[in-house]
Amino acid sequence: MARLCEGRVAIVTGAARGVGREHALGLARHGARVVVNDLGGAVDGTGTDKSPAQQVVEEIKAMGGEAVVNGDDVSSWNGAKNMIDQAVETFGTLDVVVNNAGILRDRMLVNMTEDEWDSVIQVHLKGTFAPSRHAAAYWRQKSKDTGEKVNARIINTSSTSGLYGNVGQTNYGAAKAGIAAFTIIAARELGRIGVTVNSISPTAYTRMTDTLREYTEEDIERRDPRWVSPTIVYLSSAEANDITGRVIQAGNGRVAVCEGWRRGAEIDQIEDAEAIGPLIREMISNVRKNSGMDGLELD
């Protein structure tokens, strides 16, 4: 089997369990040296425990790979900087940052607390920004020093909740929608120094999705995180330098490139509010018919 990431150095946040664990193992199988980041907290972000991340490191070493544990908080400015520094100091360079860490604090909007909002936005959105920002600064300086573009990657994690919406997740969905926008803008900014920025929307059965619905054994098998990680591995490879600014759904045996917001049909300027209402309704009806979004299953 070809090893797509031979010699590359990757950080995977939230890599102790679920899809993050599969990302770390998949990258290692393809020759990457991996920084396994995870606080080891509960689904809601409470608590810390480095042992699950250490277990992933041991699995990688058992297969002949190289890996180290990092227990920094992805949403901490200094913690994110330390994560980048650890990768460079340990392995001599950095090529890939996979921003995967996340928590859930689901609640209907009318009952959501300020802390439930702030904690989710902080872990997902700032926890994507902070590692990306420090990695980008490292790559920019490296490009200046060598006079050449780097061949580096940022891969973020969005969600169907952020792309299409899901009841009870205004905090989580807003963060994940923000990550999709962050991905597109960062890709435009960092392309000049040789960094691609993409995002995946994973379909997987993990402890974070366990309470969203009832799952059959067949559901769990089809949503095994191992179906998600091949997309991460390929996007991390040196040859994927022409794919950037994309949000890709992966898992459940399928891969799809999302199209994002785009301008639809329009009408000439109408000043009469009563006249414009029926026209807007007609356009919305046509969009729904043509989009295939009715009855979409969110998982």
C-alpha atoms as an extended CHARMM CRD file, in Angstrom:
* protein
*
       299  EXT
         1         1  MET       CA              0.0000000000        0.0000000000        0.0000000000  PROA      1               0.0000000000
         2         2  ALA       CA              1.2620000000        3.4850000000       -0.8760000000  PROA      2               0.0000000000
         3         3  ARG       CA              2.0290000000        5.6160000000        2.1670000000  PROA      3               0.0000000000
         4         4  LEU       CA              0.5530000000        8.9990000000        1.3030000000  PROA      4               0.0000000000
         5         5  CYS       CA              1.9620000000       10.9240000000        4.2730000000  PROA      5               0.0000000000
         6         6  GLU       CA              5.4450000000        9.4340000000        4.5410000000  PROA      6               0.0000000000
         7         7  GLY       CA              7.6500000000       11.7010000000        6.6650000000  PROA      7               0.0000000000
         8         8  ARG       CA              5.0080000000       14.3290000000        7.2780000000  PROA      8               0.0000000000
         9         9  VAL       CA              4.2840000000       15.6740000000       10.7590000000  PROA      9               0.0000000000
        10        10  ALA       CA              0.6620000000       16.0630000000       11.8100000000  PROA      10              0.0000000000
        11        11  ILE       CA             -1.1910000000       17.3750000000       14.8380000000  PROA      11              0.0000000000
        12        12  VAL       CA             -4.6400000000       15.9010000000       15.4500000000  PROA      12              0.0000000000
        13        13  THR       CA             -6.7100000000       17.5880000000       18.1440000000  PROA      13              0.0000000000
        14        14  GLY       CA             -9.2940000000       15.5940000000       20.0650000000  PROA      14              0.0000000000
        15        15  ALA       CA             -7.4500000000       12.4800000000       18.9500000000  PROA      15              0.0000000000
        16        16  ALA       CA             -8.0360000000       10.1710000000       21.9070000000  PROA      16              0.0000000000
        17        17  ARG       CA            -11.3960000000        8.7880000000       20.7980000000  PROA      17              0.0000000000
        18        18  GLY       CA            -13.8740000000        8.5980000000       17.9290000000  PROA      18              0.0000000000
        19        19  VAL       CA            -13.0120000000       10.1360000000       14.5860000000  PROA      19              0.0000000000
        20        20  GLY       CA             -9.9510000000       11.8980000000       15.9910000000  PROA      20              0.0000000000
        21        21  ARG       CA             -8.4470000000        8.5930000000       17.0480000000  PROA      21              0.0000000000
        22        22  GLU       CA             -9.0600000000        7.1430000000       13.5820000000  PROA      22              0.0000000000
        23        23  HSD       CA             -7.4850000000       10.2290000000       11.9930000000  PROA      23              0.0000000000
        24        24  ALA       CA             -4.3510000000        9.8080000000       14.1010000000  PROA      24              0.0000000000
        25        25  LEU       CA             -4.0950000000        6.0760000000       13.3970000000  PROA      25              0.0000000000
        26        26  GLY       CA             -4.7990000000        6.5310000000        9.6880000000  PROA      26              0.0000000000
        27        27  LEU       CA             -2.1440000000        9.2130000000        9.3310000000  PROA      27              0.0000000000
        28        28  ALA       CA              0.3530000000        7.0490000000       11.1960000000  PROA      28              0.0000000000
        29        29  ARG       CA             -0.3650000000        4.0630000000        8.9450000000  PROA      29              0.0000000000
        30        30  HSD       CA              0.4770000000        6.2940000000        6.0030000000  PROA      30              0.0000000000
        31        31  GLY       CA              3.8220000000        7.2990000000        7.4710000000  PROA      31              0.0000000000
        32        32  ALA       CA              3.0170000000       10.5020000000        9.3590000000  PROA      32              0.0000000000
        33        33  ARG       CA              4.5140000000       11.3160000000       12.7360000000  PROA      33              0.0000000000
        34        34  VAL       CA              1.6430000000       12.3920000000       14.9400000000  PROA      34              0.0000000000
        35        35  VAL       CA              1.0590000000       14.7080000000       17.8820000000  PROA      35              0.0000000000
        36        36  VAL       CA             -1.9860000000       13.2250000000       19.6200000000  PROA      36              0.0000000000
        37        37  ASN       CA             -3.7480000000       16.0990000000       21.3470000000  PROA      37              0.0000000000
        38        38  ASP       CA             -6.5930000000       15.5520000000       23.7840000000  PROA      38              0.0000000000
        39        39  LEU       CA             -7.6540000000       16.8610000000       27.1880000000  PROA      39              0.0000000000
        40        40  GLY       CA             -9.4660000000       13.6040000000       27.8020000000  PROA      40              0.0000000000
        41        41  GLY       CA            -12.6360000000       15.2530000000       29.0560000000  PROA      41              0.0000000000
        42        42  ALA       CA            -16.2510000000       14.1470000000       28.9600000000  PROA      42              0.0000000000
        43        43  VAL       CA            -18.5580000000       14.8840000000       26.0280000000  PROA      43              0.0000000000
        44        44  ASP       CA            -19.5430000000       18.1880000000       27.6510000000  PROA      44              0.0000000000
        45        45  GLY       CA            -15.8920000000       19.1530000000       28.0510000000  PROA      45              0.0000000000
        46        46  THR       CA            -15.5980000000       18.6200000000       31.7880000000  PROA      46              0.0000000000
        47        47  GLY       CA            -12.6390000000       16.8150000000       33.3390000000  PROA      47              0.0000000000
        48        48  THR       CA             -9.2070000000       15.8620000000       32.0310000000  PROA      48              0.0000000000
        49        49  ASP       CA             -7.4500000000       12.5430000000       31.4790000000  PROA      49              0.0000000000
        50        50  LYS       CA             -4.3530000000       12.0260000000       29.3370000000  PROA      50              0.0000000000
        51        51  SER       CA             -4.5300000000        8.2250000000       29.4130000000  PROA      51              0.0000000000
        52        52  PRO       CA             -6.8460000000        7.8010000000       26.3700000000  PROA      52              0.0000000000
        53        53  ALA       CA             -4.4660000000        9.9050000000       24.2560000000  PROA      53              0.0000000000
        54        54  GLN       CA             -1.5230000000        7.9330000000       25.5840000000  PROA      54              0.0000000000
        55        55  GLN       CA             -3.2310000000        4.7230000000       24.5020000000  PROA      55              0.0000000000
        56        56  VAL       CA             -3.4450000000        6.0560000000       20.9370000000  PROA      56              0.0000000000
        57        57  VAL       CA              0.2400000000        6.9420000000       21.0510000000  PROA      57              0.0000000000
        58        58  GLU       CA              1.0410000000        3.4020000000       22.1830000000  PROA      58              0.0000000000
        59        59  GLU       CA             -1.0610000000        1.9580000000       19.3370000000  PROA      59              0.0000000000
        60        60  ILE       CA              0.8780000000        4.0510000000       16.8410000000  PROA      60              0.0000000000
        61        61  LYS       CA              4.2060000000        2.9960000000       18.3130000000  PROA      61              0.0000000000
        62        62  ALA       CA              3.1110000000       -0.6480000000       18.2530000000  PROA      62              0.0000000000
        63        63  MET       CA              2.6160000000       -0.4070000000       14.4910000000  PROA      63              0.0000000000
        64        64  GLY       CA              6.1140000000        1.0320000000       14.1280000000  PROA      64              0.0000000000
        65        65  GLY       CA              5.1140000000        4.6970000000       13.9660000000  PROA      65              0.0000000000
        66        66  GLU       CA              6.1190000000        7.7840000000       15.8990000000  PROA      66              0.0000000000
        67        67  ALA       CA              3.7760000000        9.7800000000       18.1220000000  PROA      67              0.0000000000
        68        68  VAL       CA              3.6710000000       11.9230000000       21.2470000000  PROA      68              0.0000000000
        69        69  VAL       CA              0.9040000000       13.0660000000       23.5750000000  PROA      69              0.0000000000
        70        70  ASN       CA             -0.1510000000       16.6740000000       23.9440000000  PROA      70              0.0000000000
        71        71  GLY       CA             -2.6310000000       17.6680000000       26.6350000000  PROA      71              0.0000000000
        72        72  ASP       CA             -3.0690000000       21.3540000000       25.8450000000  PROA      72              0.0000000000
        73        73  ASP       CA             -6.4510000000       23.0560000000       25.6290000000  PROA      73              0.0000000000
        74        74  VAL       CA             -7.0850000000       23.8650000000       21.9530000000  PROA      74              0.0000000000
        75        75  SER       CA             -9.0310000000       26.9940000000       22.8950000000  PROA      75              0.0000000000
        76        76  SER       CA             -6.1400000000       28.3830000000       24.9500000000  PROA      76              0.0000000000
        77        77  TRP       CA             -3.9890000000       30.8770000000       23.0420000000  PROA      77              0.0000000000
        78        78  ASN       CA             -0.8240000000       29.7700000000       24.8220000000  PROA      78              0.0000000000
        79        79  GLY       CA             -1.8590000000       26.1120000000       24.8120000000  PROA      79              0.0000000000
        80        80  ALA       CA             -2.3210000000       26.1640000000       21.0440000000  PROA      80              0.0000000000
        81        81  LYS       CA              1.0840000000       27.8090000000       20.6090000000  PROA      81              0.0000000000
        82        82  ASN       CA              2.6580000000       25.1460000000       22.8190000000  PROA      82              0.0000000000
        83        83  MET       CA              1.0740000000       22.4350000000       20.6830000000  PROA      83              0.0000000000
        84        84  ILE       CA              2.6870000000       23.8180000000       17.5340000000  PROA      84              0.0000000000
        85        85  ASP       CA              6.0210000000       24.2860000000       19.2960000000  PROA      85              0.0000000000
        86        86  GLN       CA              5.9510000000       20.7160000000       20.6150000000  PROA      86              0.0000000000
        87        87  ALA       CA              5.4670000000       19.2950000000       17.1220000000  PROA      87              0.0000000000
        88        88  VAL       CA              8.3820000000       21.3070000000       15.7220000000  PROA      88              0.0000000000
        89        89  GLU       CA             10.6760000000       20.6410000000       18.6720000000  PROA      89              0.0000000000
        90        90  THR       CA              9.8920000000       16.9060000000       18.6990000000  PROA      90              0.0000000000
        91        91  PHE       CA              9.8560000000       16.1200000000       14.9920000000  PROA      91              0.0000000000
        92        92  GLY       CA             11.7100000000       19.0680000000       13.4440000000  PROA      92              0.0000000000
        93        93  THR       CA              8.8380000000       20.4700000000       11.4220000000  PROA      93              0.0000000000
        94        94  LEU       CA              5.0490000000       20.6380000000       11.0220000000  PROA      94              0.0000000000
        95        95  ASP       CA              3.0410000000       19.8530000000        7.9030000000  PROA      95              0.0000000000
        96        96  VAL       CA             -0.5690000000       19.2070000000        8.9590000000  PROA      96              0.0000000000
        97        97  VAL       CA             -3.0120000000       20.4660000000       11.5760000000  PROA      97              0.0000000000
        98        98  VAL       CA             -6.2780000000       18.5400000000       11.8920000000  PROA      98              0.0000000000
        99        99  ASN       CA             -8.6940000000       20.5450000000       14.0500000000  PROA      99              0.0000000000
       100       100  ASN       CA            -11.0650000000       17.8910000000       15.3650000000  PROA      100             0.0000000000
       101       101  ALA       CA            -11.5840000000       18.5840000000       19.0900000000  PROA      101             0.0000000000
       102       102  GLY       CA            -15.1320000000       19.3370000000       20.1650000000  PROA      102             0.0000000000
       103       103  ILE       CA            -17.7740000000       19.1350000000       22.8730000000  PROA      103             0.0000000000
       104       104  LEU       CA            -21.5650000000       19.1500000000       23.0430000000  PROA      104             0.0000000000
       105       105  ARG       CA            -23.8790000000       21.1590000000       25.2930000000  PROA      105             0.0000000000
       106       106  ASP       CA            -27.1810000000       20.5940000000       23.4740000000  PROA      106             0.0000000000
       107       107  ARG       CA            -30.1730000000       22.6150000000       24.5970000000  PROA      107             0.0000000000
       108       108  MET       CA            -33.1850000000       24.2740000000       23.0030000000  PROA      108             0.0000000000
       109       109  LEU       CA            -32.5160000000       27.9730000000       22.4560000000  PROA      109             0.0000000000
       110       110  VAL       CA            -35.1490000000       29.1390000000       24.9410000000  PROA      110             0.0000000000
       111       111  ASN       CA            -33.4200000000       27.1750000000       27.7240000000  PROA      111             0.0000000000
       112       112  MET       CA            -29.7680000000       27.5100000000       26.7250000000  PROA      112             0.0000000000
       113       113  THR       CA            -27.5000000000       29.0940000000       29.3180000000  PROA      113             0.0000000000
       114       114  GLU       CA            -24.7310000000       31.5600000000       28.6230000000  PROA      114             0.0000000000
       115       115  ASP       CA            -22.1430000000       28.9940000000       29.6850000000  PROA      115             0.0000000000
       116       116  GLU       CA            -23.5930000000       26.3470000000       27.3560000000  PROA      116             0.0000000000
       117       117  TRP       CA            -23.2560000000       28.8060000000       24.4850000000  PROA      117             0.0000000000
       118       118  ASP       CA            -19.8170000000       30.1480000000       25.3980000000  PROA      118             0.0000000000
       119       119  SER       CA            -18.1750000000       26.7950000000       26.1050000000  PROA      119             0.0000000000
       120       120  VAL       CA            -19.2080000000       25.2540000000       22.7810000000  PROA      120             0.0000000000
       121       121  ILE       CA            -18.2150000000       28.3240000000       20.7590000000  PROA      121             0.0000000000
       122       122  GLN       CA            -14.8980000000       28.4600000000       22.5930000000  PROA      122             0.0000000000
       123       123  VAL       CA            -13.8980000000       24.8360000000       22.0490000000  PROA      123             0.0000000000
       124       124  HSD       CA            -15.0740000000       24.5260000000       18.4570000000  PROA      124             0.0000000000
       125       125  LEU       CA            -14.5360000000       27.9630000000       16.9690000000  PROA      125             0.0000000000
       126       126  LYS       CA            -11.6440000000       29.3750000000       18.9960000000  PROA      126             0.0000000000
       127       127  GLY       CA            -10.2480000000       25.8480000000       19.2250000000  PROA      127             0.0000000000
       128       128  THR       CA            -10.0360000000       25.8690000000       15.4290000000  PROA      128             0.0000000000
       129       129  PHE       CA             -8.7080000000       29.4110000000       15.1750000000  PROA      129             0.0000000000
       130       130  ALA       CA             -5.9310000000       29.2440000000       17.7830000000  PROA      130             0.0000000000
       131       131  PRO       CA             -3.9910000000       26.1840000000       16.5020000000  PROA      131             0.0000000000
       132       132  SER       CA             -4.5130000000       27.3320000000       12.9120000000  PROA      132             0.0000000000
       133       133  ARG       CA             -3.2450000000       30.8150000000       13.6420000000  PROA      133             0.0000000000
       134       134  HSD       CA             -0.0480000000       29.6630000000       15.3380000000  PROA      134             0.0000000000
       135       135  ALA       CA              0.5800000000       27.0390000000       12.6590000000  PROA      135             0.0000000000
       136       136  ALA       CA              0.0530000000       29.6620000000        9.9400000000  PROA      136             0.0000000000
       137       137  ALA       CA              2.5780000000       31.9640000000       11.6140000000  PROA      137             0.0000000000
       138       138  TYR       CA              5.1150000000       29.1240000000       11.7010000000  PROA      138             0.0000000000
       139       139  TRP       CA              4.5470000000       28.3270000000        8.0180000000  PROA      139             0.0000000000
       140       140  ARG       CA              4.7120000000       31.9780000000        6.9600000000  PROA      140             0.0000000000
       141       141  GLN       CA              8.0830000000       32.3830000000        8.6730000000  PROA      141             0.0000000000
       142       142  LYS       CA              9.3180000000       29.1230000000        7.1780000000  PROA      142             0.0000000000
       143       143  SER       CA              8.3100000000       30.3190000000        3.7160000000  PROA      143             0.0000000000
       144       144  LYS       CA             10.1170000000       33.6170000000        4.2770000000  PROA      144             0.0000000000
       145       145  ASP       CA             13.2420000000       31.8390000000        5.5010000000  PROA      145             0.0000000000
       146       146  THR       CA             13.4290000000       29.3860000000        2.5750000000  PROA      146             0.0000000000
       147       147  GLY       CA             12.0300000000       31.6420000000       -0.1130000000  PROA      147             0.0000000000
       148       148  GLU       CA              9.7020000000       28.8130000000       -1.1400000000  PROA      148             0.0000000000
       149       149  LYS       CA              6.1100000000       27.8730000000       -0.5220000000  PROA      149             0.0000000000
       150       150  VAL       CA              5.4430000000       25.2770000000        2.1400000000  PROA      150             0.0000000000
       151       151  ASN       CA              3.2860000000       22.2780000000        1.2990000000  PROA      151             0.0000000000
       152       152  ALA       CA              1.1490000000       22.3790000000        4.4300000000  PROA      152             0.0000000000
       153       153  ARG       CA             -2.4060000000       21.5960000000        5.4540000000  PROA      153             0.0000000000
       154       154  ILE       CA             -5.1060000000       22.7910000000        7.8130000000  PROA      154             0.0000000000
       155       155  ILE       CA             -8.1020000000       20.4710000000        7.9600000000  PROA      155             0.0000000000
       156       156  ASN       CA            -11.0520000000       21.5870000000       10.0620000000  PROA      156             0.0000000000
       157       157  THR       CA            -14.1930000000       19.8200000000       11.2320000000  PROA      157             0.0000000000
       158       158  SER       CA            -17.6210000000       21.1880000000       10.4060000000  PROA      158             0.0000000000
       159       159  SER       CA            -20.9330000000       19.3100000000       10.7460000000  PROA      159             0.0000000000
       160       160  THR       CA            -24.2820000000       18.7540000000        9.0900000000  PROA      160             0.0000000000
       161       161  SER       CA            -25.6670000000       20.7330000000       12.0280000000  PROA      161             0.0000000000
       162       162  GLY       CA            -23.7070000000       23.7570000000       10.8620000000  PROA      162             0.0000000000
       163       163  LEU       CA            -24.3080000000       23.1990000000        7.1580000000  PROA      163             0.0000000000
       164       164  TYR       CA            -28.0110000000       22.3520000000        7.2440000000  PROA      164             0.0000000000
       165       165  GLY       CA            -29.1920000000       22.9910000000       10.8210000000  PROA      165             0.0000000000
       166       166  ASN       CA            -30.2900000000       20.6930000000       13.6290000000  PROA      166             0.0000000000
       167       167  VAL       CA            -32.8170000000       21.3500000000       16.3920000000  PROA      167             0.0000000000
       168       168  GLY       CA            -31.3230000000       21.7900000000       19.8610000000  PROA      168             0.0000000000
       169       169  GLN       CA            -27.8850000000       22.7950000000       18.5890000000  PROA      169             0.0000000000
       170       170  THR       CA            -27.8680000000       26.5510000000       18.0050000000  PROA      170             0.0000000000
       171       171  ASN       CA            -24.5150000000       26.7570000000       19.7990000000  PROA      171             0.0000000000
       172       172  TYR       CA            -22.9030000000       23.7690000000       18.0940000000  PROA      172             0.0000000000
       173       173  GLY       CA            -24.3920000000       24.5370000000       14.6760000000  PROA      173             0.0000000000
       174       174  ALA       CA            -23.3390000000       28.1860000000       14.8170000000  PROA      174             0.0000000000
       175       175  ALA       CA            -19.7910000000       27.1310000000       15.6710000000  PROA      175             0.0000000000
       176       176  LYS       CA            -19.6890000000       24.5580000000       12.8760000000  PROA      176             0.0000000000
       177       177  ALA       CA            -21.0940000000       27.0210000000       10.3300000000  PROA      177             0.0000000000
       178       178  GLY       CA            -18.4420000000       29.4710000000       11.4570000000  PROA      178             0.0000000000
       179       179  ILE       CA            -15.7680000000       26.8290000000       10.9120000000  PROA      179             0.0000000000
       180       180  ALA       CA            -16.9660000000       26.3230000000        7.3330000000  PROA      180             0.0000000000
       181       181  ALA       CA            -16.6830000000       30.0760000000        6.6790000000  PROA      181             0.0000000000
       182       182  PHE       CA            -13.3140000000       30.1950000000        8.4580000000  PROA      182             0.0000000000
       183       183  THR       CA            -12.1060000000       27.4250000000        6.1550000000  PROA      183             0.0000000000
       184       184  ILE       CA            -12.9930000000       29.2710000000        2.9570000000  PROA      184             0.0000000000
       185       185  ILE       CA            -11.4710000000       32.5750000000        4.0670000000  PROA      185             0.0000000000
       186       186  ALA       CA             -8.3070000000       31.0360000000        5.5230000000  PROA      186             0.0000000000
       187       187  ALA       CA             -7.7920000000       29.1130000000        2.2780000000  PROA      187             0.0000000000
       188       188  ARG       CA             -7.8170000000       32.3740000000        0.3460000000  PROA      188             0.0000000000
       189       189  GLU       CA             -5.3780000000       33.9940000000        2.7520000000  PROA      189             0.0000000000
       190       190  LEU       CA             -2.8640000000       31.1820000000        3.1200000000  PROA      190             0.0000000000
       191       191  GLY       CA             -2.6910000000       29.8610000000       -0.4300000000  PROA      191             0.0000000000
       192       192  ARG       CA              0.0840000000       32.3250000000       -1.2800000000  PROA      192             0.0000000000
       193       193  ILE       CA              2.4650000000       30.5920000000        1.1510000000  PROA      193             0.0000000000
       194       194  GLY       CA              1.4710000000       27.0550000000        0.1060000000  PROA      194             0.0000000000
       195       195  VAL       CA             -1.0630000000       26.1300000000        2.7850000000  PROA      195             0.0000000000
       196       196  THR       CA             -4.3390000000       24.4690000000        1.7950000000  PROA      196             0.0000000000
       197       197  VAL       CA             -7.3210000000       24.7500000000        4.1360000000  PROA      197             0.0000000000
       198       198  ASN       CA            -10.2550000000       22.3690000000        3.9420000000  PROA      198             0.0000000000
       199       199  SER       CA            -12.9830000000       21.1090000000        6.2370000000  PROA      199             0.0000000000
       200       200  ILE       CA            -14.7790000000       17.8190000000        6.5940000000  PROA      200             0.0000000000
       201       201  SER       CA            -18.2970000000       17.1730000000        7.8110000000  PROA      201             0.0000000000
       202       202  PRO       CA            -18.0580000000       13.6770000000        9.2810000000  PROA      202             0.0000000000
       203       203  THR       CA            -20.8630000000       11.1400000000        9.4350000000  PROA      203             0.0000000000
       204       204  ALA       CA            -19.8840000000        8.8300000000       12.2670000000  PROA      204             0.0000000000
       205       205  TYR       CA            -21.1960000000        7.0480000000       15.3180000000  PROA      205             0.0000000000
       206       206  THR       CA            -19.2370000000        8.2590000000       18.3480000000  PROA      206             0.0000000000
       207       207  ARG       CA            -19.9600000000        9.1020000000       21.9550000000  PROA      207             0.0000000000
       208       208  MET       CA            -20.8920000000       12.6180000000       20.7580000000  PROA      208             0.0000000000
       209       209  THR       CA            -23.5960000000       11.3460000000       18.4010000000  PROA      209             0.0000000000
       210       210  ASP       CA            -24.8070000000        8.4560000000       20.5700000000  PROA      210             0.0000000000
       211       211  THR       CA            -27.7340000000       10.4180000000       22.0430000000  PROA      211             0.0000000000
       212       212  LEU       CA            -28.9360000000       12.0450000000       18.8100000000  PROA      212             0.0000000000
       213       213  ARG       CA            -31.0790000000        9.0790000000       17.7460000000  PROA      213             0.0000000000
       214       214  GLU       CA            -31.4670000000        5.3240000000       18.1230000000  PROA      214             0.0000000000
       215       215  TYR       CA            -28.9460000000        3.2820000000       16.1500000000  PROA      215             0.0000000000
       216       216  THR       CA            -29.1330000000       -0.2700000000       14.8740000000  PROA      216             0.0000000000
       217       217  GLU       CA            -26.0450000000       -2.4490000000       14.6210000000  PROA      217             0.0000000000
       218       218  GLU       CA            -26.0730000000       -1.8100000000       10.8760000000  PROA      218             0.0000000000
       219       219  ASP       CA            -26.1950000000        1.9560000000       11.4940000000  PROA      219             0.0000000000
       220       220  ILE       CA            -23.2220000000        1.7580000000       13.8260000000  PROA      220             0.0000000000
       221       221  GLU       CA            -21.1890000000       -0.2680000000       11.3280000000  PROA      221             0.0000000000
       222       222  ARG       CA            -21.9550000000        2.1070000000        8.4480000000  PROA      222             0.0000000000
       223       223  ARG       CA            -21.0810000000        5.0650000000       10.6540000000  PROA      223             0.0000000000
       224       224  ASP       CA            -17.8300000000        3.6440000000       11.9540000000  PROA      224             0.0000000000
       225       225  PRO       CA            -15.2720000000        6.4910000000       12.1240000000  PROA      225             0.0000000000
       226       226  ARG       CA            -12.8870000000        4.4930000000        9.9450000000  PROA      226             0.0000000000
       227       227  TRP       CA            -14.9950000000        5.5080000000        6.9340000000  PROA      227             0.0000000000
       228       228  VAL       CA            -14.2520000000        9.1880000000        7.6130000000  PROA      228             0.0000000000
       229       229  SER       CA            -10.4860000000        9.1600000000        8.0620000000  PROA      229             0.0000000000
       230       230  PRO       CA             -9.3560000000        8.2270000000        4.5150000000  PROA      230             0.0000000000
       231       231  THR       CA            -10.5100000000       11.6800000000        3.3970000000  PROA      231             0.0000000000
       232       232  ILE       CA             -8.3870000000       13.2640000000        6.1260000000  PROA      232             0.0000000000
       233       233  VAL       CA             -5.3620000000       11.1780000000        5.1350000000  PROA      233             0.0000000000
       234       234  TYR       CA             -5.6060000000       12.1380000000        1.4780000000  PROA      234             0.0000000000
       235       235  LEU       CA             -6.1520000000       15.8460000000        2.1880000000  PROA      235             0.0000000000
       236       236  SER       CA             -3.0770000000       15.7130000000        4.4670000000  PROA      236             0.0000000000
       237       237  SER       CA             -0.8590000000       14.2570000000        1.7620000000  PROA      237             0.0000000000
       238       238  ALA       CA              1.6740000000       16.2700000000       -0.1930000000  PROA      238             0.0000000000
       239       239  GLU       CA             -0.1290000000       15.5210000000       -3.4390000000  PROA      239             0.0000000000
       240       240  ALA       CA             -3.3810000000       17.1990000000       -2.3330000000  PROA      240             0.0000000000
       241       241  ASN       CA             -1.9560000000       20.6670000000       -2.9240000000  PROA      241             0.0000000000
       242       242  ASP       CA             -4.6300000000       21.6520000000       -5.4260000000  PROA      242             0.0000000000
       243       243  ILE       CA             -7.6470000000       21.0810000000       -3.1650000000  PROA      243             0.0000000000
       244       244  THR       CA             -8.4350000000       24.0240000000       -0.9170000000  PROA      244             0.0000000000
       245       245  GLY       CA            -11.3400000000       26.0320000000        0.4400000000  PROA      245             0.0000000000
       246       246  ARG       CA            -13.6440000000       23.0010000000        0.3450000000  PROA      246             0.0000000000
       247       247  VAL       CA            -16.0840000000       21.4300000000        2.7930000000  PROA      247             0.0000000000
       248       248  ILE       CA            -16.3320000000       17.6900000000        2.2160000000  PROA      248             0.0000000000
       249       249  GLN       CA            -18.8530000000       15.3400000000        3.8050000000  PROA      249             0.0000000000
       250       250  ALA       CA            -17.2840000000       11.9710000000        4.5760000000  PROA      250             0.0000000000
       251       251  GLY       CA            -18.5260000000        8.7820000000        6.2020000000  PROA      251             0.0000000000
       252       252  ASN       CA            -21.3090000000        6.2640000000        5.9380000000  PROA      252             0.0000000000
       253       253  GLY       CA            -19.5400000000        4.8380000000        2.8980000000  PROA      253             0.0000000000
       254       254  ARG       CA            -19.8640000000        8.0990000000        0.9630000000  PROA      254             0.0000000000
       255       255  VAL       CA            -17.9320000000       11.2510000000        0.1310000000  PROA      255             0.0000000000
       256       256  ALA       CA            -19.5440000000       14.4530000000       -1.1370000000  PROA      256             0.0000000000
       257       257  VAL       CA            -18.2370000000       17.9420000000       -1.8520000000  PROA      257             0.0000000000
       258       258  CYS       CA            -20.5940000000       20.5660000000       -0.3980000000  PROA      258             0.0000000000
       259       259  GLU       CA            -21.5850000000       23.5680000000       -2.4880000000  PROA      259             0.0000000000
       260       260  GLY       CA            -22.2010000000       26.1470000000        0.2470000000  PROA      260             0.0000000000
       261       261  TRP       CA            -24.1250000000       29.3690000000       -0.0400000000  PROA      261             0.0000000000
       262       262  ARG       CA            -24.7110000000       30.6100000000       -3.5610000000  PROA      262             0.0000000000
       263       263  ARG       CA            -26.9080000000       33.3160000000       -5.0230000000  PROA      263             0.0000000000
       264       264  GLY       CA            -30.1680000000       31.9010000000       -6.3070000000  PROA      264             0.0000000000
       265       265  ALA       CA            -32.9480000000       33.3390000000       -8.4520000000  PROA      265             0.0000000000
       266       266  GLU       CA            -33.6730000000       37.0470000000       -8.0820000000  PROA      266             0.0000000000
       267       267  ILE       CA            -36.3980000000       39.5030000000       -8.8800000000  PROA      267             0.0000000000
       268       268  ASP       CA            -36.2460000000       43.1150000000       -9.9760000000  PROA      268             0.0000000000
       269       269  GLN       CA            -36.3770000000       45.6990000000       -7.2200000000  PROA      269             0.0000000000
       270       270  ILE       CA            -39.8550000000       45.9130000000       -5.6950000000  PROA      270             0.0000000000
       271       271  GLU       CA            -40.7120000000       48.6720000000       -3.2560000000  PROA      271             0.0000000000
       272       272  ASP       CA            -44.1210000000       47.3600000000       -2.2250000000  PROA      272             0.0000000000
       273       273  ALA       CA            -43.8240000000       45.0530000000        0.8150000000  PROA      273             0.0000000000
       274       274  GLU       CA            -47.1470000000       43.3680000000        0.0600000000  PROA      274             0.0000000000
       275       275  ALA       CA            -46.0730000000       42.6090000000       -3.5050000000  PROA      275             0.0000000000
       276       276  ILE       CA            -42.6650000000       41.2760000000       -2.5560000000  PROA      276             0.0000000000
       277       277  GLY       CA            -44.0020000000       38.6730000000       -0.1050000000  PROA      277             0.0000000000
       278       278  PRO       CA            -45.5490000000       36.2790000000       -2.6450000000  PROA      278             0.0000000000
       279       279  LEU       CA            -42.4610000000       36.5660000000       -4.8560000000  PROA      279             0.0000000000
       280       280  ILE       CA            -40.1260000000       35.6100000000       -2.0060000000  PROA      280             0.0000000000
       281       281  ARG       CA            -42.3760000000       32.6690000000       -1.1590000000  PROA      281             0.0000000000
       282       282  GLU       CA            -42.2930000000       31.4790000000       -4.7630000000  PROA      282             0.0000000000
       283       283  MET       CA            -38.4860000000       31.6540000000       -4.8720000000  PROA      283             0.0000000000
       284       284  ILE       CA            -38.1820000000       29.7530000000       -1.5900000000  PROA      284             0.0000000000
       285       285  SER       CA            -40.5120000000       27.0620000000       -2.8940000000  PROA      285             0.0000000000
       286       286  ASN       CA            -38.4140000000       26.6730000000       -6.0390000000  PROA      286             0.0000000000
       287       287  VAL       CA            -35.1820000000       26.4840000000       -4.0290000000  PROA      287             0.0000000000
       288       288  ARG       CA            -36.5670000000       23.7150000000       -1.8190000000  PROA      288             0.0000000000
       289       289  LYS       CA            -37.7550000000       21.7200000000       -4.8230000000  PROA      289             0.0000000000
       290       290  ASN       CA            -34.3950000000       22.0040000000       -6.5530000000  PROA      290             0.0000000000
       291       291  SER       CA            -32.1040000000       21.5330000000       -3.5550000000  PROA      291             0.0000000000
       292       292  GLY       CA            -33.1770000000       18.0470000000       -2.4480000000  PROA      292             0.0000000000
       293       293  MET       CA            -32.9810000000       19.2300000000        1.1710000000  PROA      293             0.0000000000
       294       294  ASP       CA            -36.4760000000       18.1520000000        2.2090000000  PROA      294             0.0000000000
       295       295  GLY       CA            -36.3080000000       15.2140000000        4.5790000000  PROA      295             0.0000000000
       296       296  LEU       CA            -32.5430000000       15.3930000000        4.9580000000  PROA      296             0.0000000000
       297       297  GLU       CA            -31.2670000000       13.0680000000        7.6780000000  PROA      297             0.0000000000
       298       298  LEU       CA            -28.8700000000       14.8110000000       10.0410000000  PROA      298             0.0000000000
       299       299  ASP       CA            -26.2500000000       12.6320000000       11.6920000000  PROA      299             0.0000000000
